[in-house]
Amino acid sequence: MLIVGAMALATPLAAQDPAKPPAEVAGGQKAPGVQRGGAEIRVQVGGTQTLVRGEPDDPRDTRPPEIYGEELCPATDVRGQFEPVQGVWQDDLTFTDRPGKQITRLSPTSWGAELPMVTGRKTALFGIDHAVGGAEPRRDEIFVKGEASGALVPVFFRFTLEQPGSVEVVYESEIVGQVPIGGPCGPTPVPFEVILPASDGVPRQFTFEFRRDGEYTLTAELVTGDGRPTGIAVSVVGQSRRTHAPSLAFRPVALLASSLESSSRAGLEAAAREIRVESALRIPDLYPVVNAPLRTEVFPLKDQSGLLDRREGRRRRPIDEVAEKLGSELEKVAVEELVRELQVGGLMSGFDRVVAIVSRPDHELLKRWLGTPINSVAWAASQKVVFLDRETGINVYTVAHEVAHTLNYLYSSPEMQTECTLDYHNVDDDYGHGHQLTDEGLPSRRRRDYSPSMMGPARESTSFALVDGILIVDQAPETNVWIEQCTYWHLLWILSSSPPDPPVVLIQGFAGRGADGFAGAILPLYEFESVTDIPSEEGEGGWAIVLKDASGAILSRHVWEPVWRIPHLEVERNLVSFAFRLLRPPALARVELQGPDGVVDAVDLSASAPRVTILRPAAGETAPLEEGAVRVEWSGTDADDDPLLYTVFYSGNGGETWMDVAFETDATSVLVPIDPEAPAHAHRVLVRATDGGRSADALLTLSLPEGGP
């Protein structure tokens, strides 16, 4: 009995299982008995052993004759085109081509993709619509064409990615055409064109990634059915960059006593949990970051119902002096105080941005304090904090819109006009173009041309309400919002990778302007490890934070400009809070806040840092619980007799993320809420003390009663 099993002749390996990723395809080429253009044959004869191709001395391993001659005829007048895409087009349909975000024809077979790729982000290949230097408008096709003078030979596309120290086959198509390159070569060339459909991107079954930073070359080459390179190829060159995805802390905030009532409080907390999950999953589909969930956390509700409290005997704050000098209204000072606490608490907790969720009455109150009509469901209050109206502003696209404003603050109409020659902020138009490759990080393909703009007006939102103790979630249908190419380009450069976290000093305070000039205040400084917010920059004039050594020599100067106009609200303010993490020079001795007219405030660092010790619970002691919380007590000392302020943080994941539970208090005791779902070994408390110029930490691992909270 003779049993023969054969694969189709001249079919590329990738076509046998189109779902296989490149690594499996490459591995399959080395499997015994499998040869491109050949057959796997097992012969069984009664009384003999089974022979398998690839075994030593098997005569059937001799290469079979080709279906055409060994000679391959040269091709002439070769040209073709394709581009890599990670969400938006290199050649956008709305924004003017500009250096840095366009595709340029370098030769008939070579292209320069100037919009950098994101290292680690899902990628697919498409045709080109238009290019600097000219291109055929064929978005849905990748093609190569030219002339040759031989017999027709079946070919397929092989795509390779070359980066420093690496060459990788990222995809091989099925046989998609024939080219006249089989010998013997004739005297008269004939034209050919090989087309690979790409309306949904190539590869269709999977995506690939740029694995290294730096230069790359993507090559699309035609390969004969039996695996021989033809030399007929087109290529794209560009750069790949690693980006830092922003981390977001979502925090319910209550200003009015009514917002602290159980029903309103539950609605705020539920809204924060819901939008946290949606933002963590969906923003990476839009932003130029890897397709993985953002690092997010929900912080405990912040009770700010006493924000306007000015009782006698209250500790006088530096902001009071600034406000009096500028003649600022109490309400506007209160808003900046709230923003300051939110952003400093978020930064010291290790989060880049804070998304504050407020009730509709509280949202109206905030904007009334600022002296502006209700005309926005959300707004970026500073470079670190955005506010969302719970009833109307809870939408992932609104979060993405507002966070984009803060990167770098303020990215709005003037910056759009400067960078992209088009002001598209809050413009109700379809400026979103590209192709979506993931949905909540999972593979999903969808053409996004002429989609409503992410930086356009607010879209339909999700609302939350408690009815008879039951949470009602009213979720609007999914909208077709997509990120604009210019926003994507802007964010890509802002989010470019940072070095490992260095020692930083967090410098916070207020900057003000008035009829009599400029004023400002530096509030308590903090020292820890983190990323930096603004680089050192030379020059004079404007606003700057200047770091000096003990002799008065400048160590670094960090230029910035207060944003006096809040986006969306169209309100001018004369008092702005700020908080920046700056690289801390070892010789740092003095911090100056400089305004356009000179130094407005300065802080001299004390000779020694304070000391702080957690007294109770003691290390190793089982901490008693008080209604799901642990009372933590501490003491602090300072060799220079400076008064101390304390900020207390809690972590339910072993210190990976933190949330502040007390902010710049002079008390030495606080109840710390415990996450009931956290593992027993993962509870941590951090007490950070500051004397105004130096800070110190005390860390405690909590031991809880058996069974947890």
Summary of the structure (lengths in Angstrom):
residues: 709
radius of gyration: 31.5
end to end distance: 73.5
largest distance: 107.9
contacts: 2359
relative contact order: 0.09
helix: 16%
strand: 38%
